[in-house]
């Protein structure tokens, strides 16, 4: 009985979310309200004519065009409206544009576990989220994402004749057992002559059963010596090299080739994780991380085809960095180089509301913070004057009168893992293809 109230609350929230998505109310604005706001001058007047209400996502369809990977950002890692928008956009793109994969800025191995539930019903997604959405991924442990994962499973069950929806993590933070099991399972079945060597190299790297991902990542980053981190990376690289050089299956059939491709990618993901922790320079570690996220996304696209919605922070999906000293090259820049026009990105901004964030790196307990309306001089201050309350705009085709404003860097809200009032300077037109602006957001509903 002690859990009855949280369960009822989650069910009511899920019902409310579903109703909101079905009614497509997010971002709607009545004609009377739009007409009551006179068109502005300068950049506001120029943007007014190109802005579309989010009540109808077909305008967004045209902006996405034939892109096979769409990076959908967020100005906060924990805002309800951002997460609901990602749900709504993904469901719309599945129905109208043939999208099949939801990729998230989370560990590759976590993605394997959630994908097993989405495609085969294996595991408990809430339990997986509670144990692995920790540390730098703590803000994914929300009712909003749990609702999305349950919807993806229901969709697959209801549409057995259509391509399955898939869930993938493209990041390197936590090297979980699921990835190790893929590699060792392959060598045991197809290359038993390599099994002992692979097991020996992985012996000290493979986490224990039910390892708390947050504690594991903290241990890797702050408690291990530089020498130990480099030794771990060398062991992970040795398994990857073993598979590349000697690990091809003896049989040459479709099943064995597929198993080898998966083993190689999982060994790559494990090596990415330990290599990432071996960097001493923070900026180079972040460059490596963003490149790895792009590599993993591109691998999935090559291997599985279809079309991908990539959910991540604005700073990752962008083309240019708003903090080059610490984050030199975003995932979006790497994806544009690899995919060209097959990659399109969407930045998300908001004017005011509430968000969740960690007070600082010393605590694991999120707090909810109030964000006041954007002051003059911020990008959001001008965006919030556009006649539509919530809107989407194609920055590539914005009127000439708006181009100078869009291409000028100015303070822009960006709330990641930690709370900060230092708003980085962003040139929207140089960072994103498309922009969604929301008037107000509220903090996401964290699983308790």
N, C-alpha and C positions, 0 to 999 in steps of 0.2 A: 504493500500500500504506500510505502514511502516514495515510490517512483511514479505514482499515478498522476500527480499534478504536472511534472515535467513532460510526461508522455502526452497528456491532453493538450498542453500548451503547444508542443511540437506539431500535433495533428491539426490543431486549429490554425497554426501559422502556415502549414503546408496547404490547407484548404484555401486560406486567404491568398496565398501566392498563386495557386492554380487559377483561382477566380480572376485575379488581376491579369494573369497572362492571357487567359481566354478572352477576357473583355478588351484586351489590348489598350488598357487605360494609361500605361506609362507614357508620359510625354504628350498626352493629348491636350488640345487647347480648343476652346469653342471659337466659332467664327466671330461671335460678338466680342470676345475678349481680345482676339487678334486685331479686329478692326478698331477697337477702342484705343489701341496704342499707336500713335502716329509714327510714321517712318522717321528714323533718325537721319542725321547728316553725317558726312565723313564715312569712316569705316562701318558704322552701324547701318547707315542707309545702304551702303553697298552690300553688306551681308544680308540685310533683310530680304532682298530679292532672290537670294540663292538658298535660303534656309527652308528646310522642310520639317513639318511636324513629325514626331516619332509615333504618332497615332497610326501611321501607315508606313510600313517598312519597305514598300516597293521602290521608293526613291533610293533607299540604301542598296537595294538589289542592283540598280543601274550604276551606282557608284562602285560597287564591288566588281561588276562586269564578269570577266572570265577568270579572275584570280583563283588559284587553287589553294592558297594559304592566306587567310585573313587574320592579321594580328589585331586583337581588340584589347586596348589598354584600359587603364583606370588611374585616377588621380589619388586614390586611396586603396590600400590593400583590404579595407574592411568597411565598405559602405553597401547597405542593402540594395539601393537602387542600381548600383553598378553591377552587382551580382545578378539581380533580377533581369537587367537589360541583357546580360550575357546569355542567360537562359532563354530569354525571348528571342534574341537574334539567332541563337543556335537552332532553336525549334523552327523558326521561320526558314532558315537556310536549308535545314534538312528537308522541309516540305516543298520548297520552291526551287532550290538550286543544287540539290544532290549532295549536300555536305554529309559526311559520315563520321568524322573524327572530331572530338573535343580534346584539344591539347591544353594542358595547364602547366604553369610554372611551378612544377613540383618534381620530386625525385622520380627518376625512371622506374625504379623498383616499386614505388608506391603506385605508379600508373599501371604496372603489371597486375597488381593485386586488385585494383578497382576495375580494370578491364576484364579480369576474370569474372567479377560479379556481373558487370554489364552484359557480357557475352554469354556466360554459362551459369550465372547464378551462384557462383562459388564465393563463400565468405559473407561476412556481415559488414557492409560498407561503413556503418556508423562506428563499429569497433576499429576498422582499419583507419578511418579518419582520426579517431581519438588517439591512436597510438603513433601514427606516422605524420599527421598534420601537426607537427610540433616544431619548436625552434623557429627557424626562418619561415616555416609554412604554417604557423599557428593560426593565421587568419583565414586559412581555407577550411578550418574545422567549424563550419557554419551550417545552419539549417538550410540556407539557400543552396549550397553545393550538395548537401545530402539530397535535397529535393530533385536537383538536376540528375544526379546519378540514379535515383529511383526511377525517374521518368525515362532515362535512356534504357534501363532494363525493361520497363513496361513496353516501350516502343519495340524493342527487339522481339519480345514475346508476341506482340500483336501483329508483327509484320514479318513472318518467317520467310516470305517470298522476296524480301528486299535485302539489299546489302546491310549487314549488321552495323549498328553504331558502335564506335570504339572510343575508349578513353586512354589517353597517353600522357605521361609526365615527361617533360623534355629537359629537366634540370638534373643537377649532380650532387645535391646536398647530402643525401642519405643513401648509402650503398646497402640496401636491404637484402634479406635472405632470398627474396624471390628472384633477383638477378643471378645470384650465386647458384641457386638451384637449377636455373636454365642452363648455365654453362656446364656444371658438373653432371647434370642429367644427360646432356649431349655426349660428353666424352665417354661416360659410362656405357652408353648404348652404341655409339658409332665408332669411338676411338678408345677402347678400353686400355690400349697400350699407353695412353697419355693420362689416364685417370689418376694414378698415384702422384704424378708430378703436379698436376693441377690441384689436387687436394692438399698437397704439402705447401704449395705457394699460397693457397687461400686459407690455410688453417688459422692464422692469426688475424685475418681480415674479415672473415665471415662473422656477422654479429650473432649473438645468442638469440634463441627463440624469444619472441615477445619483447625484444629490445625497445626501449623508449627512444624514438628517433631524435627527440630534442636533446636528451642527455648524451646520445652517441655523437651528435654533431658538435655539441659543446666540448666533449672530450677530445675530439679530433682537432678542433680549432684552438683550444686554449690550454689543454693539459698535456698533450703530447709534445715531445721535443722535436726540433727541426730534423734531427737525424732520424728519429722514428718515423716521422711523416714521409721523409724521402725514401726510407726503406720500404714502407708500405706501398708507396707509388711504384717502386721498382718491382716489387712482387706482383702487383696487379698488372703492370706492363709486361712482365715475363709470361703470364698466362695468355695475354692477348697475342704476344709474339708467337707463342707456342701454337695457338690456333691458326694464326695466319700462315705460318711456315710449314706446319706439319699436320694441321688439324682437319683437313678436308676429309669427308667421308670416303670409305673405300667403295661404297656403292654410288652409282651415278643415276639417281632417279629424283623425281620431283620432291618426294618427302624428305629424303636425306639432304638435298640441297637447301630446302627450306629450314630444316633443323640447324644446318651449319650457319646459315645467314643469321638466324636468331641467336645462336650461341656467340657468334662473332660480335653482334651488336650488344649483347648483354655483357660480354667481357669488355667491350669498349666503354660502356656506361660505368662499369666498376672502376676501370682505369681512370676515367674522367674524374670520378669522385675523389679518389686518393691523390691524383695529380693536382686537382684543385686545391686540396689542403696542403700540398707540399710547397706552394708558392709562399715566399716571404713578403714580396711586394704586393700590397693590396690591389693596386690598379691593374697589375698584370694578372692577378688572380681573377679579377672581375672581367678582364678582356677574355681570358680563357673560358670563364663560365659562359659568357654571352655567345662565344663561338661554339661551345659545346651544345648550348640550347638550340642554336641554329642547325648544327650538324644533326642532332637527334630528330628535329622536326623534318629536315630534308630527307633523312633516311626513311622515316615513316612514310613520307609522301612517295618516295621511289618504290618502296616495298609494297605498299598497300593501295596506292593510287587514291582515287576519290578526291575529296576536298576537305580542308582542315580549318577549323576556327581555333586560333591560338589565343588563350586568355592569359594575360600577363600584365605587368605594370607598364604605365606609359613609357617609362624610361627604357624598358627592354624592347618594346615593339617599335620604338621610334627609329628614325634614320640618323639623327644627330644626338649627341649626348648633351644634356644640360649641366653636366659636371665632368668634363673631360679629365680632370686631374685624378679623379677616383674611379670613374666609369668611362674608359676611353672609347669604346666602340660597342654600340648596342646590338642586340640580337637582330633587330630589324635591318640594320646596315648589312650584316652578314647574309641575311636571307635575301635582301635585294640583290646582292652580288651573285648569289647562287641561283636565284629563281627569276630575276628580272621582273617583268610585269606579272608574273604568276604570284607575286607577293604584293598585297595591299594592306596598309595599316590604318587603324582608326584610333585617334586619341580621345580620351574622355576628360572633360573638365566639369566643374560645378562651382556655384557661387557661395553657398553657405549650407550649414547643417551640422551634423555630428558624425564622427568617425571613431573607430577603434584603433589604438596604437599602443605599443609598449612605451613606458616612460623613458627607458634607456636600456642599454645592453646588459645591465646587471639584474634585470627582473624578467620573469616569464609570465607575469600576470598582466593582461591587457587592461587598459582603462579607456573610457569613452571621453572624447574631447569635443568641445563645441568650437566650430569654425564660423567666425563672423563673416558677414558679407564682404566681398573682396574690395579693398580700397582702390581709389583712383590710381591709375598707373599699372594695375594688374591686368593681364589678359581677360580674366573672368569679369572684371568690372565692365569692360566694353561688351563682352559677349552677352552678359545678362541684360543689356539694353535692347537686344534684338527682339522684335515684336512677339516671337513665339517663346513660350515659357521654357520648353525643352525642345531641342531641335538637332538636326543633322545637316551638315553642309560639306560639299565637295570642295576642298581647298585648292585642288588642281585647276578648277574651272571658275574660281571666284573672280568677280569683276576686277578690272585693273585698279579701280579706286580703292580696293581692299588689299591689293598685293603688298604695297609698302608696309602697311600695318601688320599683315600676317608674317612678313619676312623679317620683322624686327623683334629681337629678343627682349622680353620684359618679364617681370616676376609672374610666376604661375604656380598654383597650388600643386604640391606633390608630397603625399604622405605614404611612406613605405612602412617598414617594420617598426621604426621608432618615431615618436612624436617630435616634431621640430617645426618651428615657425619661420625657418629660413627657406623662403620660396625661391627655387632656382629660376634663372632666366631662360626662357624658352621662346624660340621663334616657331610659332605653330605651323606656318606654311612650309618651313624647311624640315620639320620633324614628322609631319603626318600627311597622308593623302586625304583623309576624311576626318572630320571632327564632330563629336557629339557633345553637346553642352546641356547640363541639367541645372535647373534653378536651385534645387534643394535636395540634399540626401540625408539619410539617417544611418546610424551605425548598424552594421550587419548583426545578425542574431547568432552569436557564438554558441556552440554546443557546450553545455555545462555538465 
